[in-house]
Amino acid sequence: MGVRQIASYLNNRGIRTQTGGQWGLGGVHQVLTRTTYIGRHRFNVSGKRKGVEKAPEDIIDVAVQPIIEEDEFNAVQDLLKSRSPQLRAPRSVNSPTLLGGVVFCEDCGGAMTLRTSGKGKQYRYYTCCTTARQGHRGCRGRTMPMEKLNDLVVNHVDLRLLNPARLEELLSGLLRRRAEQVDREKDRAGDLRRQAADAEGKLTRLYEAIENGLADLADSNLKGRIAELKRIRDAANADAERAEHRDSQAIEITQEAVARFAEGVRQRLRAQDGSFRRHHLQTLVQRVEVGADRILIKGSKATLLQTLVTSRGNPSVHTAGHDVRSFVLKWLPGPDSNQRPTG
């Protein structure tokens, strides 16, 4: 269930919030994302203005007794991200079709949506929405039986993309570039540590001068210099820690991990279990364009790599698109009733 369905489930059964009210989307989302339940309560998070979070150094983490496992909490966060309207078009989150939200007409670029026909037996098709709204003047249109297109896309992903040799070929260049980035981060972290040590050394010499009476602490220039050196030292150490953290997350993919990933996803794609099958397919395939004589399937190598990394050591092969926007809102080109800027 999504956040909305969970709120409805609780309200329909008379389960109320702590204050006796009904559950809403915000309340359910807070419960699902609150780290207190895994033993990390964050105190002094919000500022005076609503929605403004304080600086990280002002936030206090308090250890409390956990009531759920961290792995389960992280799995919920990944699922929430994958369904977020900021990451995926809201119409496709609960779409009843396998390719809902990712299949488009190659001629006009419009989405292909579900259409049905027949009385005794119902037939289901993917049809160009431009043609459905405007007729053939808007677009010549593409219509394809839903099961046929589903099978074509799944078979292509199965036979071509999920071939371990093909996966290694696709990811080799990306992994090489990431390894080069890791090397650059190592060099940068070393430079930052040396910068922080240099600032620390200068501070030590200033303190010694003050102790020996060679400098006056009341001197405003001296106070400013000390504050500046502290800022340089702390900023360099913080940047070095972030660079070293990225270095520690270097990605190594073995042939066994690739083969296990391919087999796990292949089983999920062949299963007829609704949203789980759709979720796995749409993590690998971001766009399907149906033309007159071809079907073009597009995906992101970076998303594929992230999906593979996420699935390592997890037999269920959980997949999630991490912070990769799959759609962008397109406003009208001219001014409308809300007076948005023209483009």
N, C-alpha and C positions, 0 to 999 in steps of 0.2 A: 504494500500500500504506500501511496505517497502521503505527503504531509496533510493535504486536504482530506484524504480518505481516513487517515488516523483521527483527525479532529471529529469527523462525522461519526466514526465508530465509537469514540468515547462519549460524545454527546447523546447519541441514540441509546446508549446503555446507562445513562444517568450518572456517569462518572464525571465529577466536577473538578475544577482547579482548586488550589489551596484556599482561595478566597471564596469558593462556592460558585464561581461563575462558569460559563461554558467555555470550552476550548476553542481557540482560533488558530490560524496558521502561525502567528508569531509565537504563541505559547508552546505549541508542539515543536516548532523549530528550535526554540531555546532549550527544551529538554533534550532534543536529539544532539545538540552541539555543545552542551555544557560540559567542560572538562572536569568539573567537580566530581562527577560520577565515576571517573577513573582515577581519582585521588589527587587532582591538582585544581584547587580552588584559587581563582584569581581575584585579588582584592584591590580596590582603588583603581579600577579600570577606566571608568567614565569621568570626563571633566564636567564643568558646570553646564556647558551646552549639551543638549540632548544629541546623542549620536556621535559625539566627538570623543575619541579614545585618547587617553593620556600617553605620554612618552613611555617607551618600554622600561626605562630606568625607574619610573615612578610606580609601575605596577608590581604588586607583591604577590608571589605565589606561595600558597599555604598548603602543606601536605595534609590530606584528610583520608579517611578510610574509604577505599574504592568499593563500589557495589556492582560494577560490571567489568568485564575483561577489556583491556586496551585494544586487542585485535578486533573485537566485536565493534567497539566504538569507531575505530579507523575504517572498518568496512562500511559503516553507516555514513561516515563523512564522504567517502568515495562515491557512494550511491547518491547522496544528496547533490554532490557536485555534478555528477553525470546527468542529473535531471534538472539542474538549475536553468531557469529561463535566460540567465546571462550566458550560458554555455550552449544551450540548444534551444531552438525555436519552441515556444510553449505548445504550439499545435502538434508537435511531433512526439512530445513526452509520453502521452497516453494514446498515441495513434493506434488504431486497430489493425493496421497493415504493417507487414514486415519492412517495407521500404518507405513508410510514411515519413515525409519531411526530408528525404534525401534523393528522391527520384524526380527528374525534371525533363521537360521537352527540349531537345537540342535545338529546334528551330527558333523558338521564341524565348527560351529560358524560364518559362513559367513552370510552376510545380505541376506534377501529375498526381491527381487525387483519385480516390476510390469512387467508382461508379458501378451501379448494378443494373441488371436488366433481367427480364423473364418473369413469368408468373408461376408456373408449376415448379420449375427449377430455376433458382436464382444464379445468374452468372456475374462474376466480379471482374472489373477491369481497372487498370490504371489509365486515366484519360487526362489529356492536357487541359488544365483549368482555363486557359485563355480561350480555347475553342468552346469549352462548355459555357463560358460567359458571353463571348462575343461572336460565336459562330466561326466559320472558315475564313471570314475576312480578317479576323484577328490573328489567326494562325491556321495553317493547314491541319495541324493537330496530329497527335499520336495517341493511339489506343492499343493496349496490349493486355491480354488476359493476365490477371494478377498472378495466378499460380505459375504460369509460363515464365514471366519475368522474374519472379522469386527464385524459381529453380535455376534459371540461367545465371543469375548473380551468385547464388550460393555455390553452384557447381564451379563457376570461374574462380571464386575465392578459395574453394576447396582444392581444386586441381592446380592452380597457378600460384596463388599467394601463399598458401599453407604448405607448399613444398619446402622442406627444410633447406635445400640448396638455394632455392629462390629467396627465402627469407634472409639467409646469410649474405647473399649478393646484394639485396636491397639495403641491408643495414650496415654493410662493411664500411662504406664511405662515411656514413653518419657517425659510426663509432670512431673512425679514424679522426674526424674533425673534433669530436668530443674529447678524445685523448690529447689532441694538440691543445685544446682549451684548458684541460687539466694541467698540462705542463706550464702553460702561461700563468695559471692561477698559482702554481707553486712558486714560480719566480716572483710574482707580485706579492705573495704572502711574505717571502723572504725580505723583499725591499721594505715592506711595511713594518716588519719586526725590527729591522735595522733603524728605520726612521723613529720608531717608538723608543728604542734603546738610546738613540742619540739624544732625544728630548729628555729622557730620564736622566742621562748623564749630565746634561746642562742644568737640570733642576737640582741634582745633587751638589754640583759645584756652587750654585747660588745659595743653597742652604748652608753649605760650609762657610761661604763668605759672610753670611749673616751671623753664624755662630762665632766666627772669629772677629766680628766687629768691623769687617771691611765693607759691609753694605748695610744700609738702614732699611728695615722692613717697612717703615712708615713712608718711604719714597713711593709715590704713586706710579712712577714708571716701572719700578721694580715689581710692584704688585701686578701691574698689567703684563709684564714679561712672564712672571710665574704662571698667571692664569692662561696665557697664550701657550706656553710650553705644556701645561697640563692638558689643554684642549688637543694639541697636536699629538701628544702621547696616547690619550684615550681614544681619539678618532683612529689613529693608526692601528692600535691594538684591536679595536672593534672590527675594522675593515679586514685585518689579517685573520681574525677568527672566522669571519664569513667566508673568506677565500679558502681557508683550511677546511671548513665544513664542506664546501663544494668539492674540494679535492677528495675528502673522505668518502664522497658519494660517487666515486668513479664507477662506471658501469662495465662489468665484465659478463659477456654472454658466452656460454659454452654450447657445443653442438648438442649435448644431451638436453640442455634447457630449451633450445630451439625446437628439437624434435618433440619434447614433452608438451610444449606450448601448442605446437601445430596440431597434435593429436587431441589435446583437450578442447581446443576451439572447434575442431572438426566435429567432435561429438556433440558439442553444444549447438552448432549450426544445423545439424541433422535432427535435433530433438524438436518436437512440436509443442513446446511449452511457452508459447506466447511471448511475453515481454522479455524473458531471459534470452531467448533466441534473437529477438530484435535488438536488444541491447548489445549483445556480442557482435552481431553483424555490423551495426551502425558505428561501433567503435573502430572497426577496420575500414569501413567504407563510408566516406563522408559525402559522396555525390555520385549519382548514377544518371547519365544523360542518354535518353532514348532518341535516336535519329532514324532516318529513313532506311539506312542499310547498315547501321552499327549501333552498339550499346557501349558507351564509354563509362568506365568505372574509375573513380578517382579516390585517392586516399592520401594520408600524410605519413611520411616515413617517421617523423618525430613522434606522432601519436602511436604508430605501430610499435616503436621501440619502447615507449612508456608503458604500453599495454603488456609487452613481453616482460619488462622488468617487474611490473606489478604482480604478474602471475607466477613469478619464480617461487617455488616452494609451496604453492597453493594448488592443491589438486583440483579445485573447482574452476581454476583459471578465471578468476574475477577480472573483468576488464572495465576500464573507465577512462574516459578522456579527461586528462588533467589540465584544467585551465586553458583549453584550446577552444576559442569561440567558433562555433559551427555556423553561425549566422550573424548578420549585421542588419540592424533596423534600417530600412530605406524610406526616408520621408518623402513627401511630395516635392517635386522640383520647384514649385511656386508657393506663395504664401497661402495658408489655409485659415480656418476660423480661429486657431490657437496662436496665429502669428509667429510661427517658427521662422528662423532665418531662411531666406531663399538660397537656393544652390544652383 
